[in-house]
Amino acid sequence: NIAAQRLYSKYGFTQVGLRHGYYTDNREDGVLMSTENITLAPFQVRFQQLKQAHFKKWGIALNHIAR
């Protein structure tokens, strides 16, 4: 799924493996993706940048609305 791979790449994930014929419905390969430790500063900095860009484009995220 190219869209999913792009989303993961946006958050710093890279391809680390491949499962040939992983999906049973279409025998598509499964791509294994991983990233650095998400608690470390480099990941957190990038994540905050992405959150700010999202807020600028779309406004407040639904999970921030008081219920």
MOPAC internal coordinates of N, CA, C and O (Angstrom, degrees):
PM7 1SCF
backbone

  N    0.0000 0     0.00 0     0.00 0    0    0    0
  C    1.4464 1     0.00 0     0.00 0    1    0    0
  C    1.5304 1   108.06 1     0.00 0    2    1    0
  O    1.2310 1   121.26 1   -76.21 1    3    2    1
  N    1.2864 1   115.20 1   103.79 1    3    2    1
  C    1.4654 1   121.40 1  -175.40 1    5    3    2
  C    1.5246 1   111.56 1   -61.92 1    6    5    3
  O    1.2310 1   119.92 1   139.51 1    7    6    5
  N    1.3253 1   117.75 1   -40.49 1    7    6    5
  C    1.4750 1   120.40 1  -179.87 1    9    7    6
  C    1.5244 1   110.84 1   -61.17 1   10    9    7
  O    1.2310 1   120.22 1   137.16 1   11   10    9
  N    1.3151 1   117.18 1   -42.84 1   11   10    9
  C    1.4720 1   120.85 1   179.39 1   13   11   10
  C    1.5269 1   110.48 1   -66.45 1   14   13   11
  O    1.2310 1   120.20 1   139.12 1   15   14   13
  N    1.3234 1   117.23 1   -40.88 1   15   14   13
  C    1.4641 1   120.41 1   178.84 1   17   15   14
  C    1.5263 1   111.14 1   -62.83 1   18   17   15
  O    1.2310 1   120.41 1   140.66 1   19   18   17
  N    1.3201 1   116.83 1   -39.34 1   19   18   17
  C    1.4714 1   120.35 1   177.73 1   21   19   18
  C    1.5226 1   111.09 1   -65.41 1   22   21   19
  O    1.2310 1   120.54 1   139.99 1   23   22   21
  N    1.3189 1   116.58 1   -40.01 1   23   22   21
  C    1.4635 1   120.19 1   178.35 1   25   23   22
  C    1.5279 1   110.35 1   -62.51 1   26   25   23
  O    1.2310 1   120.57 1   132.23 1   27   26   25
  N    1.3245 1   116.52 1   -47.77 1   27   26   25
  C    1.4629 1   119.77 1   178.46 1   29   27   26
  C    1.5295 1   110.92 1   -61.58 1   30   29   27
  O    1.2310 1   120.24 1   138.55 1   31   30   29
  N    1.3303 1   117.14 1   -41.45 1   31   30   29
  C    1.4694 1   120.71 1   178.55 1   33   31   30
  C    1.5189 1   111.11 1   -61.01 1   34   33   31
  O    1.2310 1   120.72 1   141.22 1   35   34   33
  N    1.3204 1   116.22 1   -38.78 1   35   34   33
  C    1.4671 1   121.20 1   178.67 1   37   35   34
  C    1.5252 1   111.12 1   -57.28 1   38   37   35
  O    1.2310 1   120.51 1   146.97 1   39   38   37
  N    1.3248 1   116.62 1   -33.03 1   39   38   37
  C    1.4621 1   121.66 1  -179.48 1   41   39   38
  C    1.5252 1   112.88 1   -94.29 1   42   41   39
  O    1.2310 1   120.45 1  -166.40 1   43   42   41
  N    1.3317 1   116.74 1    13.60 1   43   42   41
  C    1.4571 1   120.56 1   172.85 1   45   43   42
  C    1.5140 1   115.59 1    92.46 1   46   45   43
  O    1.2310 1   119.75 1  -172.99 1   47   46   45
  N    1.3152 1   118.09 1     7.01 1   47   46   45
  C    1.4577 1   120.85 1   178.10 1   49   47   46
  C    1.5250 1   109.61 1   -79.28 1   50   49   47
  O    1.2310 1   120.52 1   -33.91 1   51   50   49
  N    1.3156 1   116.61 1   146.09 1   51   50   49
  C    1.4561 1   122.29 1   176.24 1   53   51   50
  C    1.5199 1   109.08 1  -127.60 1   54   53   51
  O    1.2310 1   121.34 1   -23.45 1   55   54   53
  N    1.3283 1   115.05 1   156.55 1   55   54   53
  C    1.4568 1   120.04 1   179.53 1   57   55   54
  C    1.5183 1   109.49 1   -72.12 1   58   57   55
  O    1.2310 1   120.89 1   -51.23 1   59   58   57
  N    1.3345 1   115.90 1   128.77 1   59   58   57
  C    1.4639 1   120.84 1   179.71 1   61   59   58
  C    1.5240 1   112.29 1  -120.46 1   62   61   59
  O    1.2310 1   120.68 1   175.56 1   63   62   61
  N    1.3235 1   116.31 1    -4.44 1   63   62   61
  C    1.4526 1   118.75 1  -179.79 1   65   63   62
  C    1.5144 1   111.22 1  -175.59 1   66   65   63
  O    1.2310 1   121.36 1    -4.05 1   67   66   65
  N    1.3191 1   115.00 1   175.95 1   67   66   65
  C    1.4540 1   121.61 1  -178.55 1   69   67   66
  C    1.5192 1   108.71 1  -145.16 1   70   69   67
  O    1.2310 1   120.52 1   -44.91 1   71   70   69
  N    1.3085 1   116.62 1   135.09 1   71   70   69
  C    1.4705 1   122.02 1   173.88 1   73   71   70
  C    1.5230 1   107.08 1  -109.18 1   74   73   71
  O    1.2310 1   120.53 1   -76.13 1   75   74   73
  N    1.3220 1   116.60 1   103.87 1   75   74   73
  C    1.4598 1   121.37 1  -177.09 1   77   75   74
  C    1.5249 1   110.90 1   -64.96 1   78   77   75
  O    1.2310 1   120.76 1   -49.00 1   79   78   77
  N    1.3446 1   116.15 1   131.00 1   79   78   77
  C    1.4605 1   121.72 1   177.41 1   81   79   78
  C    1.5121 1   114.09 1    62.74 1   82   81   79
  O    1.2310 1   119.82 1  -150.00 1   83   82   81
  N    1.3126 1   117.94 1    30.00 1   83   82   81
  C    1.4683 1   122.87 1  -172.94 1   85   83   82
  C    1.5280 1   112.83 1   -63.18 1   86   85   83
  O    1.2310 1   120.04 1   137.33 1   87   86   85
  N    1.3227 1   117.52 1   -42.67 1   87   86   85
  C    1.4681 1   120.47 1  -175.83 1   89   87   86
  C    1.5225 1   110.28 1   -84.59 1   90   89   87
  O    1.2310 1   120.98 1   -55.22 1   91   90   89
  N    1.3209 1   115.72 1   124.78 1   91   90   89
  C    1.4580 1   120.68 1  -173.52 1   93   91   90
  C    1.5209 1   113.30 1   -73.66 1   94   93   91
  O    1.2310 1   119.74 1   153.41 1   95   94   93
  N    1.3298 1   118.10 1   -26.59 1   95   94   93
  C    1.4653 1   119.25 1  -176.78 1   97   95   94
  C    1.5300 1   112.60 1   -73.03 1   98   97   95
  O    1.2310 1   119.97 1   147.15 1   99   98   97
  N    1.3284 1   117.65 1   -32.85 1   99   98   97
  C    1.4645 1   119.95 1  -177.39 1  101   99   98
  C    1.5312 1   113.46 1  -135.06 1  102  101   99
  O    1.2310 1   120.47 1  -175.28 1  103  102  101
  N    1.3274 1   116.71 1     4.72 1  103  102  101
  C    1.4679 1   123.46 1   179.81 1  105  103  102
  C    1.5307 1   112.71 1    60.00 1  106  105  103
  O    1.2310 1   120.49 1  -158.79 1  107  106  105
  N    1.3347 1   116.66 1    21.21 1  107  106  105
  C    1.4621 1   121.00 1   176.64 1  109  107  106
  C    1.5242 1   109.30 1   -65.93 1  110  109  107
  O    1.2310 1   121.03 1   -33.27 1  111  110  109
  N    1.3166 1   115.64 1   146.73 1  111  110  109
  C    1.4608 1   120.36 1   177.45 1  113  111  110
  C    1.5257 1   110.27 1   -70.39 1  114  113  111
  O    1.2310 1   120.58 1   -33.33 1  115  114  113
  N    1.3124 1   116.49 1   146.67 1  115  114  113
  C    1.4598 1   122.33 1   173.82 1  117  115  114
  C    1.5196 1   108.93 1   -97.75 1  118  117  115
  O    1.2310 1   120.79 1   -50.32 1  119  118  117
  N    1.3242 1   116.09 1   129.68 1  119  118  117
  C    1.4601 1   121.36 1  -179.25 1  121  119  118
  C    1.5215 1   108.57 1   -97.54 1  122  121  119
  O    1.2310 1   120.49 1   -55.32 1  123  122  121
  N    1.3276 1   116.67 1   124.68 1  123  122  121
  C    1.4609 1   121.65 1   176.55 1  125  123  122
  C    1.5192 1   108.01 1   -90.34 1  126  125  123
  O    1.2310 1   121.11 1   -52.98 1  127  126  125
  N    1.3307 1   115.49 1   127.02 1  127  126  125
  C    1.4629 1   120.03 1  -178.67 1  129  127  126
  C    1.5150 1   109.20 1  -127.59 1  130  129  127
  O    1.2310 1   121.16 1   -33.02 1  131  130  129
  N    1.3276 1   115.39 1   146.98 1  131  130  129
  C    1.4566 1   120.93 1  -179.18 1  133  131  130
  C    1.5246 1   108.74 1  -144.28 1  134  133  131
  O    1.2310 1   121.08 1   -13.00 1  135  134  133
  N    1.3211 1   115.53 1   167.00 1  135  134  133
  C    1.4532 1   121.41 1   177.88 1  137  135  134
  C    1.5155 1   108.92 1  -141.74 1  138  137  135
  O    1.2310 1   121.84 1    -7.11 1  139  138  137
  N    1.3167 1   114.09 1   172.89 1  139  138  137
  C    1.4542 1   119.11 1   175.86 1  141  139  138
  C    1.5319 1   109.26 1   -64.98 1  142  141  139
  O    1.2310 1   120.36 1    -6.35 1  143  142  141
  N    1.2848 1   116.92 1   173.65 1  143  142  141
  C    1.4599 1   122.43 1   177.67 1  145  143  142
  C    1.5285 1   109.22 1   -58.74 1  146  145  143
  O    1.2310 1   120.46 1   -59.49 1  147  146  145
  N    1.3246 1   116.72 1   120.51 1  147  146  145
  C    1.4653 1   120.42 1  -174.97 1  149  147  146
  C    1.5202 1   113.28 1   -71.22 1  150  149  147
  O    1.2310 1   119.97 1   170.84 1  151  150  149
  N    1.3168 1   117.66 1    -9.16 1  151  150  149
  C    1.4669 1   119.68 1   177.58 1  153  151  150
  C    1.5275 1   112.27 1   -89.42 1  154  153  151
  O    1.2310 1   120.21 1   171.25 1  155  154  153
  N    1.3351 1   117.20 1    -8.75 1  155  154  153
  C    1.4642 1   120.61 1  -179.21 1  157  155  154
  C    1.5284 1   111.25 1   -81.03 1  158  157  155
  O    1.2310 1   121.03 1   -24.97 1  159  158  157
  N    1.3155 1   115.63 1   155.03 1  159  158  157
  C    1.4663 1   122.73 1  -174.56 1  161  159  158
  C    1.5304 1   114.41 1   -55.46 1  162  161  159
  O    1.2310 1   118.33 1   134.09 1  163  162  161
  N    1.3333 1   120.78 1   -45.91 1  163  162  161
  C    1.4714 1   118.71 1  -177.50 1  165  163  162
  C    1.5299 1   113.36 1   -57.79 1  166  165  163
  O    1.2310 1   120.75 1   137.86 1  167  166  165
  N    1.3308 1   116.16 1   -42.14 1  167  166  165
  C    1.4594 1   119.14 1   178.39 1  169  167  166
  C    1.5206 1   110.31 1   -67.22 1  170  169  167
  O    1.2310 1   120.11 1   135.77 1  171  170  169
  N    1.3172 1   117.40 1   -44.23 1  171  170  169
  C    1.4638 1   121.14 1  -178.64 1  173  171  170
  C    1.5246 1   111.70 1   -62.36 1  174  173  171
  O    1.2310 1   119.89 1   141.31 1  175  174  173
  N    1.3316 1   117.82 1   -38.69 1  175  174  173
  C    1.4666 1   121.37 1   177.67 1  177  175  174
  C    1.5297 1   109.72 1   -61.84 1  178  177  175
  O    1.2310 1   120.56 1   130.56 1  179  178  177
  N    1.3278 1   116.53 1   -49.44 1  179  178  177
  C    1.4772 1   120.58 1   179.52 1  181  179  178
  C    1.5183 1   110.67 1   -61.79 1  182  181  179
  O    1.2310 1   119.93 1   138.25 1  183  182  181
  N    1.3134 1   117.74 1   -41.75 1  183  182  181
  C    1.4612 1   121.85 1  -179.82 1  185  183  182
  C    1.5275 1   110.56 1   -62.01 1  186  185  183
  O    1.2310 1   119.90 1   136.53 1  187  186  185
  N    1.3147 1   117.80 1   -43.47 1  187  186  185
  C    1.4677 1   121.38 1   178.41 1  189  187  186
  C    1.5310 1   110.70 1   -63.75 1  190  189  187
  O    1.2310 1   120.16 1   141.17 1  191  190  189
  N    1.3266 1   117.29 1   -38.83 1  191  190  189
  C    1.4633 1   120.70 1   177.29 1  193  191  190
  C    1.5267 1   110.84 1   -62.12 1  194  193  191
  O    1.2310 1   120.88 1   137.10 1  195  194  193
  N    1.3211 1   115.93 1   -42.90 1  195  194  193
  C    1.4586 1   120.15 1   179.06 1  197  195  194
  C    1.5255 1   111.34 1   -66.60 1  198  197  195
  O    1.2310 1   120.22 1   141.45 1  199  198  197
  N    1.3285 1   117.19 1   -38.55 1  199  198  197
  C    1.4647 1   120.50 1   177.20 1  201  199  198
  C    1.5240 1   110.88 1   -62.78 1  202  201  199
  O    1.2310 1   120.32 1   137.68 1  203  202  201
  N    1.3243 1   116.99 1   -42.32 1  203  202  201
  C    1.4625 1   120.89 1   179.45 1  205  203  202
  C    1.5268 1   111.14 1   -65.39 1  206  205  203
  O    1.2310 1   120.30 1   138.99 1  207  206  205
  N    1.3236 1   117.04 1   -41.01 1  207  206  205
  C    1.4628 1   120.85 1   178.18 1  209  207  206
  C    1.5276 1   110.47 1   -63.64 1  210  209  207
  O    1.2310 1   120.74 1   139.70 1  211  210  209
  N    1.3263 1   116.20 1   -40.30 1  211  210  209
  C    1.4668 1   120.68 1   178.14 1  213  211  210
  C    1.5215 1   110.23 1   -63.00 1  214  213  211
  O    1.2310 1   120.35 1   134.94 1  215  214  213
  N    1.3316 1   116.93 1   -45.06 1  215  214  213
  C    1.4590 1   121.27 1  -179.85 1  217  215  214
  C    1.5284 1   110.84 1   -62.02 1  218  217  215
  O    1.2310 1   120.63 1   138.45 1  219  218  217
  N    1.3319 1   116.41 1   -41.55 1  219  218  217
  C    1.4627 1   120.70 1   179.33 1  221  219  218
  C    1.5218 1   111.61 1   -61.27 1  222  221  219
  O    1.2310 1   121.03 1   140.81 1  223  222  221
  N    1.3160 1   115.64 1   -39.19 1  223  222  221
  C    1.4628 1   120.45 1  -176.88 1  225  223  222
  C    1.5197 1   112.52 1   -81.56 1  226  225  223
  O    1.2310 1   119.98 1   138.65 1  227  226  225
  N    1.3309 1   117.64 1   -41.35 1  227  226  225
  C    1.4567 1   121.35 1  -169.22 1  229  227  226
  C    1.5277 1   114.57 1  -115.60 1  230  229  227
  O    1.2310 1   119.72 1   167.88 1  231  230  229
  N    1.3165 1   118.14 1   -12.12 1  231  230  229
  C    1.4590 1   119.81 1  -175.93 1  233  231  230
  C    1.5133 1   110.78 1    87.05 1  234  233  231
  O    1.2310 1   121.02 1    18.44 1  235  234  233
  N    1.3029 1   115.66 1  -161.56 1  235  234  233
  C    1.4647 1   121.33 1  -175.05 1  237  235  234
  C    1.5293 1   111.43 1   -65.00 1  238  237  235
  O    1.2310 1   120.77 1   -39.87 1  239  238  237
  N    1.3002 1   116.14 1   140.13 1  239  238  237
  C    1.4657 1   121.59 1   177.19 1  241  239  238
  C    1.5200 1   109.37 1   -77.37 1  242  241  239
  O    1.2310 1   120.71 1   -31.99 1  243  242  241
  N    1.3167 1   116.25 1   148.01 1  243  242  241
  C    1.4639 1   120.58 1  -177.68 1  245  243  242
  C    1.5172 1   113.05 1   -58.50 1  246  245  243
  O    1.2310 1   120.01 1   148.41 1  247  246  245
  N    1.3366 1   117.59 1   -31.59 1  247  246  245
  C    1.4628 1   119.04 1  -177.78 1  249  247  246
  C    1.5250 1   112.08 1   -72.84 1  250  249  247
  O    1.2310 1   119.69 1   176.34 1  251  250  249
  N    1.3336 1   118.19 1    -3.66 1  251  250  249
  C    1.4595 1   121.06 1   177.16 1  253  251  250
  C    1.5260 1   112.62 1   -99.38 1  254  253  251
  O    1.2310 1   120.16 1   176.48 1  255  254  253
  N    1.3122 1   117.30 1    -3.52 1  255  254  253
  C    1.4602 1   120.74 1  -179.11 1  257  255  254
  C    1.5214 1   109.09 1   -82.24 1  258  257  255
  O    1.2310 1   120.86 1   -51.25 1  259  258  257
  N    1.3226 1   115.97 1   128.75 1  259  258  257
  C    1.4726 1   120.58 1   178.80 1  261  259  258
  C    1.5213 1   109.22 1   -66.45 1  262  261  259
  O    1.2310 1   121.22 1   -38.92 1  263  262  261
  N    1.3101 1   115.27 1   141.08 1  263  262  261
  C    1.4786 1   119.78 1   179.75 1  265  263  262
  C    1.4870 1   110.39 1  -112.39 1  266  265  263
  O    1.2310 1   120.10 1   180.00 1  267  266  265

